[in-house]
Amino acid sequence: MENEIKKNGFTLLELLLVVALMGILAVVAAPMYLSLQAENEMNITSVTIGDIIRKTQLKAQAVDGNSSWGTEIQTGNLIIFKGDNFSNRDQSLDEIFSIANTITVSGLTEIIFSPLNGIPNNTGTIKLEHTDGRKSQISINTLGIISIP
């Protein structure tokens, strides 16, 4: 009879190889994850700004409160307000929406829509820039049509 003892398990070398492979995968996957996250933030912010501006235009077209309605775009916030300008608005009717703080907003920052026809007082481009350098823009024409590429 032979006295063989079978040992089941992993050797130290096998464990080290698995840990090394997992580390390599993590190093490769992290930048890809961050890139996808930044792209997602840009897309969500663009769509959110477009939707809020459309909501503001609809409020003006519905003659909600028999007044103009506008959107103030700030880094970190979008504010729907009632009135002819942001500084003289009725603050009790403000609707505030948050956007990612990793995105800087420039260009057109205040858009006011006239009652009934919903024509904007300003036209132009809202420029978005992510902290990782990605850029996007939203355009508003003289009819109030919003273009998000």
Backbone hydrogen bonds, N-H to C=O, Kabsch-Sander energy under -0.5 kcal/mol:
donor,donor_aa,acceptor,acceptor_aa,energy
4,E,2,E,-1.1
5,I,3,N,-0.5
6,K,4,E,-0.6
8,N,6,K,-0.6
15,L,11,T,-2.0
16,L,12,L,-2.4
17,L,13,L,-2.1
18,V,14,E,-2.1
19,V,15,L,-2.4
20,A,16,L,-2.4
21,L,17,L,-2.5
22,M,18,V,-2.4
23,G,19,V,-2.1
24,I,20,A,-2.2
25,L,21,L,-2.4
26,A,22,M,-2.2
27,V,23,G,-2.1
28,V,24,I,-2.0
29,A,25,L,-2.6
30,A,26,A,-2.2
32,M,28,V,-0.8
33,Y,29,A,-2.5
34,L,30,A,-2.4
35,S,31,P,-2.3
36,L,32,M,-2.3
37,Q,33,Y,-2.5
38,A,34,L,-2.2
39,E,35,S,-2.3
40,N,36,L,-2.4
41,E,37,Q,-2.3
42,M,38,A,-2.2
43,N,39,E,-2.3
44,I,40,N,-2.7
45,T,41,E,-2.4
46,S,42,M,-2.4
47,V,43,N,-2.4
48,T,44,I,-2.6
49,I,45,T,-2.6
50,G,46,S,-2.3
51,D,47,V,-2.7
52,I,48,T,-2.5
53,I,49,I,-2.4
54,R,50,G,-2.2
55,K,51,D,-2.4
56,T,52,I,-2.4
57,Q,53,I,-2.3
58,L,54,R,-2.3
59,K,55,K,-2.0
60,A,56,T,-2.0
61,Q,57,Q,-2.6
62,A,58,L,-2.1
63,V,60,A,-1.4
64,D,59,K,-2.3
65,G,63,V,-0.7
66,N,63,V,-1.7
69,W,113,F,-1.5
70,G,81,F,-2.9
71,T,111,I,-2.8
72,E,79,I,-2.7
73,I,71,T,-0.5
73,I,109,T,-3.6
74,Q,72,E,-0.6
74,Q,77,N,-2.8
76,G,74,Q,-0.5
77,N,74,Q,-1.0
78,L,97,F,-2.5
79,I,72,E,-2.5
80,I,95,E,-2.8
81,F,70,G,-2.8
81,F,79,I,-0.5
83,G,68,S,-2.4
83,G,81,F,-0.5
89,R,86,F,-1.1
90,D,82,K,-1.9
91,Q,89,R,-1.1
93,L,90,D,-1.9
94,D,91,Q,-1.3
95,E,80,I,-2.1
97,F,78,L,-3.0
99,I,76,G,-1.5
103,I,100,A,-1.3
104,T,129,E,-3.0
106,S,127,K,-2.4
108,L,125,T,-2.6
111,I,71,T,-2.3
113,F,69,W,-3.5
114,S,119,I,-2.1
116,L,60,A,-2.3
117,N,115,P,-2.3
118,G,114,S,-1.6
121,N,112,I,-2.3
124,G,140,I,-2.0
126,I,138,I,-3.3
127,K,106,S,-2.7
127,K,125,T,-0.6
128,L,136,S,-3.1
129,E,104,T,-2.0
130,H,134,R,-2.6
131,T,102,T,-1.5
133,G,130,H,-2.1
136,S,128,L,-2.2
138,I,126,I,-2.3
139,S,147,S,-2.4
140,I,124,G,-2.6
141,N,145,I,-1.9
144,G,141,N,-1.7
147,S,139,S,-2.9
148,I,146,I,-0.5
